[in-house]
């Protein structure tokens, strides 16, 4: 190897180590400003642009603007009312009605009545329940990004985790919950690890692209779930015509903390602990450092003595395990069984979520909370404000698009970039 190539490789290693350190030396207020302001402006911009589609779907608004020049005040009043109703319903559906929460708290203090308190906090609890699988799946894709790998197979890995959790949770009986519950969760993670590790092995040993392999394995996972739910795992009796599995044993449930109808369960706390564990692994361990270095520059990492093959396999295996935890959480904490179509696209949404979170576990958790509130609030937006479901999807898409494209926001609001110091390198392109 020539001296010039050696110098280039060493420069790559130095960049992978020194640039994040340089970013860490930036003043704390500047880092906080960049983290908070740009996403907030992105969220605001997405809602503003989406408002035009909300207005365009309302017949009363269109009729008022046909008479705009004769009655401009009436048109503007109707516009304001429609926007307030739509986004008010989104807020109430996601976080609850502030007035109802305040009244429920006052009633609880005065009489000890808890039913109103439960109902008042139900929307925000549902947002947290919806955000839980997003945290796991977002961490899965983000960890792959850190190694320069694009895991498109999170949706299939979620199904594998759910299949294993449903099998272990139902087939093993007589165990106390302190053993059965973690055993079910760990078994699901191991299943996802094996399922995700296979594309990583093929990538490392044969150069087969992980995007193609993980995408194809999604269909294998979907077909496997379809076969099992219409065959060996199908529940009989009154559910004989429905492709659904038998319920898992109560000893495999994630515990809940509040009375029905609140479904908030321990899976959310587990997701936060796993996010902290992923952060520790990536930034505090040698293996995590090696994965990040391979993701920044695999040639430089190889020259420095880091096994690129091991990093690829390990990153994809851990990514699959994290995604499988999302499926296990849905079985153990929400549904208590496996049904076809139980995931409304958590694995595919997690790609945008990981990008939105900047590939960092803290960012992923915050992005998952945003996705959870948007998805949960959309239901109320449809029922209360009569916004068509397709328009709700447009609202969500615009918010996600702007939040995931900070360069557009910086250009719109004339915000200077931070010089690119410490920016994450997610993938090196489709070719390798």
GULUMFI-755067 format. One record per residue (C-alpha): y negated, x negated, z negated; residue number from 1. Coordinates in pm, 1 decimal. Layout:
+----------+----------+----------+-----+
:       c2 :       c1 :       c3 : pos :
+----------+----------+----------+-----+
:        Y :        X :        Z : NUM :
...
+----------+----------+----------+-----+
% end
This chain:
+----------+----------+----------+-----+
:       c2 :       c1 :       c3 : pos :
+----------+----------+----------+-----+
:      0.0 :      0.0 :      0.0 :   1 :
:   -336.7 :   -141.6 :    100.4 :   2 :
:   -615.1 :   -214.6 :   -145.2 :   3 :
:   -834.8 :     55.9 :      9.6 :   4 :
:   -564.8 :    321.8 :    -37.9 :   5 :
:   -507.6 :    205.4 :   -395.2 :   6 :
:   -877.2 :    231.8 :   -464.7 :   7 :
:   -883.5 :    582.1 :   -319.7 :   8 :
:   -589.5 :    693.6 :   -535.8 :   9 :
:   -739.0 :    541.2 :   -850.2 :  10 :
:  -1066.7 :    714.2 :   -773.1 :  11 :
:   -876.4 :   1042.9 :   -754.3 :  12 :
:   -722.9 :    988.6 :  -1098.0 :  13 :
:  -1062.2 :    891.9 :  -1238.6 :  14 :
:  -1219.8 :   1207.3 :  -1093.5 :  15 :
:   -947.6 :   1424.5 :  -1245.2 :  16 :
:  -1014.6 :   1278.9 :  -1589.6 :  17 :
:  -1382.0 :   1186.6 :  -1596.3 :  18 :
:  -1542.0 :   1490.1 :  -1427.2 :  19 :
:  -1418.3 :   1748.2 :  -1682.5 :  20 :
:  -1533.0 :   1512.4 :  -1957.5 :  21 :
:  -1873.9 :   1493.6 :  -1793.3 :  22 :
:  -1887.2 :   1872.7 :  -1782.1 :  23 :
:  -1804.8 :   1883.5 :  -2152.5 :  24 :
:  -2109.0 :   1665.5 :  -2226.8 :  25 :
:  -2344.8 :   1925.2 :  -2078.4 :  26 :
:  -2566.1 :   2099.5 :  -2335.1 :  27 :
:  -2382.7 :   2385.5 :  -2498.1 :  28 :
:  -2648.1 :   2644.7 :  -2415.5 :  29 :
:  -2629.4 :   2555.8 :  -2045.4 :  30 :
:  -2251.4 :   2594.2 :  -2036.9 :  31 :
:  -2276.0 :   2925.7 :  -2223.4 :  32 :
:  -2549.2 :   3046.0 :  -1987.9 :  33 :
:  -2337.9 :   2969.0 :  -1683.9 :  34 :
:  -2035.3 :   3139.9 :  -1832.9 :  35 :
:  -2216.7 :   3459.0 :  -1936.5 :  36 :
:  -2506.8 :   3516.7 :  -1696.4 :  37 :
:  -2331.2 :   3481.8 :  -1361.4 :  38 :
:  -2041.3 :   3718.7 :  -1445.1 :  39 :
:  -2285.6 :   3970.3 :  -1594.1 :  40 :
:  -2500.0 :   3965.8 :  -1279.2 :  41 :
:  -2185.2 :   3993.6 :  -1070.9 :  42 :
:  -2074.6 :   4300.9 :  -1264.6 :  43 :
:  -2421.4 :   4452.4 :  -1232.4 :  44 :
:  -2435.1 :   4382.4 :   -857.0 :  45 :
:  -2091.3 :   4533.3 :   -801.3 :  46 :
:  -2188.0 :   4852.2 :   -980.9 :  47 :
:  -2517.7 :   4878.0 :   -791.2 :  48 :
:  -2353.6 :   4838.7 :   -450.5 :  49 :
:  -2072.6 :   5075.6 :   -546.7 :  50 :
:  -2331.7 :   5337.8 :   -638.4 :  51 :
:  -2412.3 :   5389.6 :   -270.6 :  52 :
:  -2050.2 :   5488.6 :   -204.3 :  53 :
:  -2048.6 :   5716.7 :   -506.9 :  54 :
:  -2363.0 :   5888.1 :   -379.6 :  55 :
:  -2228.0 :   5909.4 :    -25.2 :  56 :
:  -1921.8 :   6098.3 :   -148.5 :  57 :
:  -2126.4 :   6367.2 :   -325.1 :  58 :
:  -2214.7 :   6673.0 :   -115.4 :  59 :
:  -2510.6 :   6769.0 :   -337.4 :  60 :
:  -2669.1 :   6425.8 :   -291.4 :  61 :
:  -2628.6 :   6437.1 :     85.8 :  62 :
:  -2778.2 :   6785.7 :     97.8 :  63 :
:  -3074.7 :   6679.9 :   -117.1 :  64 :
:  -3155.0 :   6384.4 :    105.9 :  65 :
:  -3153.2 :   6611.5 :    410.5 :  66 :
:  -3461.3 :   6768.2 :    245.9 :  67 :
:  -3598.4 :   6444.7 :    104.6 :  68 :
:  -3943.1 :   6461.0 :    265.8 :  69 :
:  -4002.1 :   6816.0 :    146.7 :  70 :
:  -3859.9 :   6760.7 :   -202.4 :  71 :
:  -3833.2 :   6388.5 :   -285.9 :  72 :
:  -3835.0 :   6453.0 :   -659.4 :  73 :
:  -3533.9 :   6681.1 :   -641.1 :  74 :
:  -3336.8 :   6429.1 :   -434.3 :  75 :
:  -3410.3 :   6148.9 :   -679.2 :  76 :
:  -3322.2 :   6370.1 :   -976.8 :  77 :
:  -2984.3 :   6460.1 :   -826.8 :  78 :
:  -2924.4 :   6093.3 :   -743.0 :  79 :
:  -2991.9 :   5987.8 :  -1100.4 :  80 :
:  -2772.5 :   6262.4 :  -1240.5 :  81 :
:  -2475.5 :   6174.4 :  -1018.1 :  82 :
:  -2500.3 :   5803.0 :  -1099.4 :  83 :
:  -2536.7 :   5873.5 :  -1472.0 :  84 :
:  -2239.1 :   6111.4 :  -1470.3 :  85 :
:  -2018.6 :   5871.7 :  -1272.1 :  86 :
:  -2086.4 :   5556.1 :  -1470.1 :  87 :
:  -2110.9 :   5747.5 :  -1796.5 :  88 :
:  -1758.3 :   5879.0 :  -1735.2 :  89 :
:  -1643.4 :   5525.7 :  -1651.5 :  90 :
:  -1788.3 :   5397.0 :  -1979.5 :  91 :
:  -1650.8 :   5682.9 :  -2190.1 :  92 :
:  -1308.7 :   5655.2 :  -2030.6 :  93 :
:  -1295.6 :   5282.1 :  -2095.4 :  94 :
:  -1457.2 :   5248.0 :  -2437.9 :  95 :
:  -1495.6 :   5599.0 :  -2575.7 :  96 :
:  -1788.2 :   5830.5 :  -2644.0 :  97 :
:  -2027.3 :   5660.9 :  -2891.3 :  98 :
:  -2135.6 :   5997.1 :  -3033.1 :  99 :
:  -1775.7 :   6108.1 :  -3084.3 : 100 :
:  -1689.0 :   5777.4 :  -3250.5 : 101 :
:  -1988.1 :   5804.1 :  -3486.1 : 102 :
:  -1899.9 :   6163.7 :  -3578.6 : 103 :
:  -1535.6 :   6071.6 :  -3637.2 : 104 :
:  -1637.6 :   5785.2 :  -3866.0 : 105 :
:  -1870.8 :   6011.2 :  -4064.7 : 106 :
:  -1596.7 :   6274.4 :  -4097.3 : 107 :
:  -1346.4 :   6011.7 :  -4210.8 : 108 :
:  -1583.5 :   5881.2 :  -4477.3 : 109 :
:  -1663.2 :   6231.6 :  -4598.9 : 110 :
:  -1316.4 :   6392.4 :  -4592.3 : 111 :
:  -1062.3 :   6122.3 :  -4513.3 : 112 :
:   -965.7 :   6301.9 :  -4190.0 : 113 :
:   -802.9 :   6051.3 :  -3953.1 : 114 :
:   -712.3 :   6270.1 :  -3654.6 : 115 :
:  -1064.6 :   6266.6 :  -3512.6 : 116 :
:  -1085.6 :   5891.6 :  -3565.5 : 117 :
:   -763.5 :   5839.3 :  -3371.5 : 118 :
:   -881.4 :   6051.4 :  -3080.6 : 119 :
:  -1224.0 :   5886.2 :  -3075.7 : 120 :
:  -1077.2 :   5536.6 :  -3049.1 : 121 :
:   -805.0 :   5638.9 :  -2804.9 : 122 :
:   -996.2 :   5529.0 :  -2488.6 : 123 :
:  -1063.7 :   5174.7 :  -2608.7 : 124 :
:   -706.2 :   5143.6 :  -2734.6 : 125 :
:   -577.8 :   5245.1 :  -2390.1 : 126 :
:   -802.6 :   4984.4 :  -2229.1 : 127 :
:   -644.7 :   4718.0 :  -2451.4 : 128 :
:   -296.3 :   4846.6 :  -2367.3 : 129 :
:   -378.7 :   4826.0 :  -1996.7 : 130 :
:   -526.8 :   4477.8 :  -2038.5 : 131 :
:   -211.8 :   4340.1 :  -2206.4 : 132 :
:      3.9 :   4292.0 :  -1893.1 : 133 :
:   -304.0 :   4162.2 :  -1712.1 : 134 :
:   -337.5 :   3883.0 :  -1969.3 : 135 :
:     22.2 :   3769.7 :  -1920.4 : 136 :
:     13.4 :   3798.2 :  -1540.6 : 137 :
:   -327.8 :   3634.0 :  -1512.8 : 138 :
:   -210.3 :   3340.7 :  -1722.6 : 139 :
:     92.3 :   3308.7 :  -1494.2 : 140 :
:   -113.2 :   3277.7 :  -1177.5 : 141 :
:   -377.0 :   3059.3 :  -1345.3 : 142 :
:   -117.0 :   2810.4 :  -1465.5 : 143 :
:     15.7 :   2781.1 :  -1111.5 : 144 :
:   -337.8 :   2723.4 :   -987.2 : 145 :
:   -374.7 :   2433.2 :  -1229.2 : 146 :
:    -86.2 :   2260.6 :  -1052.9 : 147 :
:   -222.3 :   2341.9 :   -707.4 : 148 :
:     38.5 :   2615.3 :   -655.6 : 149 :
:    -22.6 :   2972.8 :   -541.3 : 150 :
:    220.9 :   3206.4 :   -717.2 : 151 :
:    222.2 :   3527.2 :   -511.7 : 152 :
:    542.4 :   3636.3 :   -684.1 : 153 :
:    401.3 :   3751.7 :  -1018.6 : 154 :
:    477.6 :   4115.2 :   -933.5 : 155 :
:    844.2 :   4039.9 :   -872.6 : 156 :
:    860.5 :   3823.6 :  -1184.5 : 157 :
:    715.6 :   4115.5 :  -1383.3 : 158 :
:   1003.9 :   4329.7 :  -1257.2 : 159 :
:   1259.2 :   4064.5 :  -1353.2 : 160 :
:   1113.9 :   4046.7 :  -1704.1 : 161 :
:   1130.1 :   4424.8 :  -1733.1 : 162 :
:   1489.5 :   4435.4 :  -1605.8 : 163 :
:   1606.2 :   4173.2 :  -1855.8 : 164 :
:   1412.8 :   4334.7 :  -2142.8 : 165 :
:   1559.4 :   4677.6 :  -2062.5 : 166 :
:   1912.3 :   4533.4 :  -2046.9 : 167 :
:   1895.0 :   4322.7 :  -2363.5 : 168 :
:   1700.3 :   4589.3 :  -2551.2 : 169 :
:   1960.2 :   4856.3 :  -2473.1 : 170 :
:   2292.1 :   4674.1 :  -2455.2 : 171 :
:   2266.9 :   4485.5 :  -2786.0 : 172 :
:   2289.2 :   4710.2 :  -3089.4 : 173 :
:   2308.6 :   4668.4 :  -3463.1 : 174 :
:   2059.4 :   4383.5 :  -3490.1 : 175 :
:   1757.7 :   4398.2 :  -3721.9 : 176 :
:   1422.5 :   4418.2 :  -3547.1 : 177 :
:   1322.5 :   4071.5 :  -3667.3 : 178 :
:   1600.4 :   3933.6 :  -3445.6 : 179 :
:   1635.0 :   4193.5 :  -3170.2 : 180 :
:   1266.8 :   4215.5 :  -3078.0 : 181 :
:   1202.1 :   3840.9 :  -3028.3 : 182 :
:   1544.3 :   3801.4 :  -2864.1 : 183 :
:   1456.1 :   4066.9 :  -2605.2 : 184 :
:   1116.1 :   3912.6 :  -2536.4 : 185 :
:   1249.0 :   3556.5 :  -2511.1 : 186 :
:   1537.3 :   3664.7 :  -2286.7 : 187 :
:   1289.2 :   3829.5 :  -2049.5 : 188 :
:   1077.8 :   3511.5 :  -2044.9 : 189 :
:   1385.7 :   3300.9 :  -1966.0 : 190 :
:   1475.1 :   3536.4 :  -1681.4 : 191 :
:   1126.3 :   3500.1 :  -1538.0 : 192 :
:   1140.4 :   3123.9 :  -1586.6 : 193 :
:   1455.9 :   3098.4 :  -1376.0 : 194 :
:   1316.4 :   3336.5 :  -1114.2 : 195 :
:    987.6 :   3146.8 :  -1088.3 : 196 :
:   1145.5 :   2803.5 :  -1115.4 : 197 :
:   1350.4 :   2854.0 :   -798.0 : 198 :
:   1046.3 :   2855.5 :   -562.3 : 199 :
:    911.7 :   2558.0 :   -755.9 : 200 :
:   1239.5 :   2370.9 :   -701.4 : 201 :
:   1236.6 :   2453.4 :   -329.9 : 202 :
:    873.6 :   2342.4 :   -306.4 : 203 :
:    942.1 :   2014.2 :   -484.3 : 204 :
:   1270.0 :   1926.5 :   -307.9 : 205 :
:   1229.0 :   2066.6 :     43.6 : 206 :
:    855.6 :   2126.0 :     83.4 : 207 :
:    912.3 :   2500.9 :    133.3 : 208 :
:    581.5 :   2673.5 :     72.8 : 209 :
:    565.7 :   2859.9 :   -256.7 : 210 :
:    356.0 :   3141.3 :   -106.1 : 211 :
:    631.2 :   3239.3 :    136.9 : 212 :
:    912.8 :   3195.9 :   -115.0 : 213 :
:    748.5 :   3388.8 :   -396.2 : 214 :
:    641.3 :   3664.8 :   -158.8 : 215 :
:    996.3 :   3707.6 :    -30.5 : 216 :
:   1137.3 :   3700.2 :   -383.4 : 217 :
:    913.6 :   3994.2 :   -469.2 : 218 :
:   1114.4 :   4210.2 :   -231.4 : 219 :
:   1439.4 :   4081.0 :   -378.9 : 220 :
:   1319.1 :   4179.4 :   -727.2 : 221 :
:   1207.1 :   4525.0 :   -609.6 : 222 :
:   1538.8 :   4586.1 :   -436.5 : 223 :
:   1732.4 :   4464.1 :   -739.7 : 224 :
:   1543.6 :   4704.6 :   -964.1 : 225 :
:   1606.6 :   4989.4 :   -717.7 : 226 :
:   1980.0 :   4914.9 :   -712.3 : 227 :
:   2010.8 :   4889.1 :  -1090.2 : 228 :
:   1810.4 :   5205.3 :  -1155.9 : 229 :
:   2021.9 :   5400.8 :   -910.8 : 230 :
:   2345.0 :   5244.0 :  -1030.2 : 231 :
:   2450.3 :   5042.7 :  -1337.6 : 232 :
:   2135.5 :   5098.3 :  -1546.4 : 233 :
:   2064.3 :   5458.2 :  -1448.3 : 234 :
:   2024.3 :   5708.0 :  -1731.3 : 235 :
:   2246.1 :   6013.4 :  -1708.6 : 236 :
:   2213.3 :   6361.5 :  -1855.6 : 237 :
:   1896.5 :   6554.7 :  -1782.5 : 238 :
:   1748.1 :   6242.5 :  -1620.4 : 239 :
:   2035.7 :   6205.2 :  -1375.0 : 240 :
:   1816.8 :   6267.6 :  -1070.4 : 241 :
:   1542.0 :   6028.3 :  -1183.8 : 242 :
:   1572.7 :   5650.5 :  -1129.2 : 243 :
:   1509.8 :   5548.8 :  -1487.7 : 244 :
:   1704.3 :   5334.8 :  -1734.3 : 245 :
:   1825.2 :   5425.6 :  -2080.4 : 246 :
:   1577.5 :   5367.2 :  -2361.8 : 247 :
:   1593.4 :   5037.2 :  -2544.1 : 248 :
:   1689.6 :   5034.6 :  -2911.0 : 249 :
:   1401.8 :   5097.6 :  -3156.7 : 250 :
:   1475.8 :   4755.6 :  -3305.6 : 251 :
:   1351.7 :   4602.7 :  -2977.3 : 252 :
:   1020.4 :   4792.6 :  -2977.3 : 253 :
:    691.7 :   4612.4 :  -3020.1 : 254 :
:    547.4 :   4759.7 :  -3340.6 : 255 :
:    248.3 :   4991.5 :  -3318.3 : 256 :
:    -31.4 :   5007.8 :  -3573.2 : 257 :
:   -179.8 :   5356.1 :  -3538.4 : 258 :
:    -48.4 :   5713.3 :  -3514.7 : 259 :
:      6.0 :   5888.4 :  -3182.1 : 260 :
:   -138.0 :   5931.1 :  -2925.8 : 261 :
:   -264.6 :   5572.0 :  -2964.0 : 262 :
:    -18.9 :   5336.0 :  -2795.7 : 263 :
:   -177.7 :   5006.3 :  -2897.7 : 264 :
:    105.8 :   4769.4 :  -2985.1 : 265 :
:    174.0 :   4414.0 :  -3098.9 : 266 :
:    209.2 :   4299.1 :  -2739.0 : 267 :
:   -168.2 :   4259.6 :  -2716.1 : 268 :
:   -168.6 :   4021.7 :  -3013.1 : 269 :
:    125.4 :   3832.3 :  -2863.3 : 270 :
:    -68.5 :   3803.3 :  -2535.7 : 271 :
:   -365.2 :   3646.7 :  -2717.2 : 272 :
:   -134.3 :   3403.1 :  -2895.9 : 273 :
:     31.5 :   3310.0 :  -2566.2 : 274 :
:   -312.5 :   3251.7 :  -2410.6 : 275 :
:   -395.7 :   3014.0 :  -2696.5 : 276 :
:    -60.1 :   2842.2 :  -2646.7 : 277 :
:   -126.3 :   2798.5 :  -2274.3 : 278 :
:   -465.8 :   2646.6 :  -2352.8 : 279 :
:   -306.1 :   2405.0 :  -2599.2 : 280 :
:    -33.6 :   2313.7 :  -2351.3 : 281 :
:   -268.0 :   2247.5 :  -2058.7 : 282 :
:   -538.7 :   2054.5 :  -2245.9 : 283 :
:   -365.2 :   1905.4 :  -2549.1 : 284 :
:    -26.8 :   1785.6 :  -2422.8 : 285 :
:     88.5 :   1513.6 :  -2185.0 : 286 :
:    280.0 :   1759.3 :  -1966.8 : 287 :
:    -28.2 :   1978.3 :  -1936.9 : 288 :
:   -239.1 :   1678.7 :  -1838.9 : 289 :
:     17.0 :   1585.3 :  -1575.5 : 290 :
:     15.5 :   1939.2 :  -1431.9 : 291 :
:   -364.1 :   1939.8 :  -1408.2 : 292 :
:   -368.6 :   1595.3 :  -1251.4 : 293 :
:   -111.3 :   1695.5 :   -990.0 : 294 :
:   -321.2 :   2003.1 :   -915.0 : 295 :
:   -633.1 :   1789.2 :   -863.9 : 296 :
:   -472.9 :   1515.8 :   -651.3 : 297 :
:    -93.5 :   1489.1 :   -615.2 : 298 :
:   -109.1 :   1154.4 :   -434.8 : 299 :
:   -321.7 :   1003.1 :   -708.0 : 300 :
:    -90.9 :   1152.3 :   -972.0 : 301 :
:    214.7 :   1004.7 :   -802.1 : 302 :
:     48.8 :    664.5 :   -778.2 : 303 :
:    -27.6 :    686.0 :  -1150.7 : 304 :
:    342.3 :    738.6 :  -1224.6 : 305 :
:    339.3 :   1116.0 :  -1274.3 : 306 :
:    640.3 :   1304.0 :  -1137.0 : 307 :
:    501.6 :   1554.6 :   -888.6 : 308 :
:    847.6 :   1710.7 :   -848.6 : 309 :
:    880.4 :   1777.4 :  -1221.0 : 310 :
:    528.1 :   1916.5 :  -1240.8 : 311 :
:    588.0 :   2159.6 :   -953.4 : 312 :
:    912.4 :   2290.6 :  -1101.6 : 313 :
:    774.9 :   2311.6 :  -1455.9 : 314 :
:    454.1 :   2485.8 :  -1350.5 : 315 :
:    632.6 :   2749.9 :  -1144.5 : 316 :
:    897.8 :   2804.5 :  -1414.1 : 317 :
:    632.6 :   2855.7 :  -1682.2 : 318 :
:    433.9 :   3076.5 :  -1445.9 : 319 :
:    740.0 :   3294.7 :  -1391.4 : 320 :
:    802.4 :   3314.4 :  -1766.4 : 321 :
:    446.1 :   3428.7 :  -1832.9 : 322 :
:    463.5 :   3697.3 :  -1564.1 : 323 :
:    798.0 :   3818.5 :  -1699.0 : 324 :
:    635.6 :   3860.0 :  -2040.4 : 325 :
:    408.8 :   4121.8 :  -1882.6 : 326 :
:    711.7 :   4323.3 :  -1770.7 : 327 :
:    879.9 :   4282.8 :  -2108.0 : 328 :
:    563.6 :   4400.5 :  -2283.0 : 329 :
:    556.8 :   4721.3 :  -2077.9 : 330 :
:    920.6 :   4794.7 :  -2163.1 : 331 :
:    900.5 :   4698.5 :  -2529.9 : 332 :
:    554.5 :   4831.3 :  -2609.1 : 333 :
:    472.6 :   5121.5 :  -2377.7 : 334 :
:    756.8 :   5281.5 :  -2180.9 : 335 :
:   1064.0 :   5174.7 :  -2383.7 : 336 :
:   1264.0 :   5195.0 :  -2061.2 : 337 :
:   1256.5 :   5070.8 :  -1702.6 : 338 :
:   1148.1 :   5300.1 :  -1422.0 : 339 :
:   1078.6 :   5242.1 :  -1055.3 : 340 :
:    712.9 :   5174.8 :   -985.5 : 341 :
:    631.5 :   5113.2 :  -1352.1 : 342 :
:    384.6 :   4839.8 :  -1248.9 : 343 :
:     78.1 :   4965.5 :  -1059.6 : 344 :
:     28.5 :   4622.1 :   -902.4 : 345 :
:    -33.9 :   4407.4 :  -1210.5 : 346 :
:    109.4 :   4101.7 :  -1038.2 : 347 :
:   -106.0 :   4134.0 :   -727.8 : 348 :
:   -422.0 :   4211.4 :   -926.6 : 349 :
:   -354.4 :   3902.2 :  -1136.4 : 350 :
:   -443.0 :   3677.7 :   -840.6 : 351 :
:   -800.1 :   3807.7 :   -838.5 : 352 :
:   -796.3 :   3806.5 :  -1217.2 : 353 :
:   -701.2 :   3437.6 :  -1235.0 : 354 :
:   -974.4 :   3350.9 :   -985.8 : 355 :
:  -1220.3 :   3560.5 :  -1182.8 : 356 :
:  -1125.1 :   3378.5 :  -1502.5 : 357 :
:  -1178.9 :   3039.4 :  -1340.0 : 358 :
:   -817.6 :   2943.6 :  -1406.6 : 359 :
:   -896.7 :   2901.5 :  -1776.0 : 360 :
:   -702.0 :   3094.5 :  -2043.0 : 361 :
:  -1019.6 :   3217.6 :  -2213.6 : 362 :
:  -1161.5 :   3332.7 :  -1881.0 : 363 :
:   -832.2 :   3503.2 :  -1797.7 : 364 :
:   -837.4 :   3699.2 :  -2124.2 : 365 :
:  -1195.0 :   3814.2 :  -2062.3 : 366 :
:  -1116.2 :   3904.3 :  -1701.1 : 367 :
:   -807.6 :   4095.9 :  -1814.9 : 368 :
:  -1020.2 :   4297.9 :  -2055.3 : 369 :
:  -1256.4 :   4378.8 :  -1766.7 : 370 :
:   -967.7 :   4484.1 :  -1542.4 : 371 :
:   -817.6 :   4691.4 :  -1821.0 : 372 :
:  -1140.9 :   4879.0 :  -1889.1 : 373 :
:  -1203.9 :   4938.6 :  -1518.5 : 374 :
:   -855.2 :   5073.7 :  -1457.7 : 375 :
:   -856.9 :   5291.4 :  -1769.5 : 376 :
:  -1214.0 :   5413.8 :  -1714.8 : 377 :
:  -1139.4 :   5506.9 :  -1353.8 : 378 :
:   -910.3 :   5787.9 :  -1469.1 : 379 :
:  -1189.8 :   5949.4 :  -1668.3 : 380 :
:  -1433.9 :   5886.9 :  -1383.8 : 381 :
:  -1213.0 :   6095.6 :  -1160.8 : 382 :
:  -1158.0 :   6381.7 :  -1404.9 : 383 :
:  -1506.2 :   6411.3 :  -1558.5 : 384 :
:  -1734.3 :   6317.6 :  -1268.5 : 385 :
:  -1505.5 :   6443.9 :   -988.1 : 386 :
:  -1525.2 :   6109.2 :   -808.6 : 387 :
:  -1246.4 :   6077.4 :   -546.6 : 388 :
:   -981.4 :   5822.2 :   -634.0 : 389 :
:  -1054.5 :   5625.3 :   -315.8 : 390 :
:  -1418.4 :   5584.1 :   -418.6 : 391 :
:  -1303.3 :   5462.7 :   -760.1 : 392 :
:  -1095.8 :   5196.7 :   -586.1 : 393 :
:  -1405.8 :   5090.8 :   -391.9 : 394 :
:  -1602.0 :   5063.0 :   -717.0 : 395 :
:  -1333.8 :   4842.8 :   -868.4 : 396 :
:  -1307.7 :   4632.4 :   -553.2 : 397 :
:  -1680.7 :   4560.7 :   -535.0 : 398 :
:  -1698.0 :   4465.2 :   -901.0 : 399 :
:  -1402.4 :   4231.1 :   -862.0 : 400 :
:  -1537.0 :   4086.9 :   -536.3 : 401 :
:  -1874.1 :   3994.9 :   -683.4 : 402 :
:  -1732.0 :   3861.6 :  -1007.6 : 403 :
:  -1478.9 :   3649.8 :   -817.3 : 404 :
:  -1745.6 :   3507.8 :   -583.2 : 405 :
:  -2005.3 :   3344.3 :   -809.3 : 406 :
:  -2156.2 :   3149.7 :   -517.8 : 407 :
:  -2281.9 :   3478.1 :   -368.7 : 408 :
:  -2438.2 :   3575.4 :   -701.8 : 409 :
:  -2608.9 :   3237.8 :   -736.5 : 410 :
:  -2747.3 :   3278.7 :   -385.6 : 411 :
:  -2866.2 :   3636.2 :   -444.6 : 412 :
:  -3039.1 :   3559.2 :   -773.7 : 413 :
:  -3142.1 :   3201.4 :   -687.3 : 414 :
:  -2939.6 :   3046.6 :   -969.3 : 415 :
:  -2876.6 :   2674.5 :   -932.8 : 416 :
:  -2516.9 :   2558.5 :   -944.6 : 417 :
:  -2412.1 :   2303.5 :  -1202.7 : 418 :
:  -2355.8 :   2032.5 :   -947.0 : 419 :
:  -1985.7 :   2104.3 :   -910.4 : 420 :
:  -1901.4 :   1896.0 :  -1216.5 : 421 :
:  -1574.0 :   2002.3 :  -1365.8 : 422 :
:  -1503.7 :   2272.5 :  -1108.2 : 423 :
:  -1135.2 :   2359.3 :  -1095.0 : 424 :
:   -927.8 :   2282.0 :   -789.4 : 425 :
:   -696.9 :   2580.2 :   -756.7 : 426 :
:   -507.8 :   2507.4 :   -436.8 : 427 :
:   -523.2 :   2242.2 :   -172.6 : 428 :
:   -486.7 :   2480.7 :    119.0 : 429 :
:   -200.4 :   2663.1 :    284.4 : 430 :
:    -47.6 :   2355.2 :    436.3 : 431 :
:     78.8 :   2168.0 :    132.1 : 432 :
+----------+----------+----------+-----+
% end
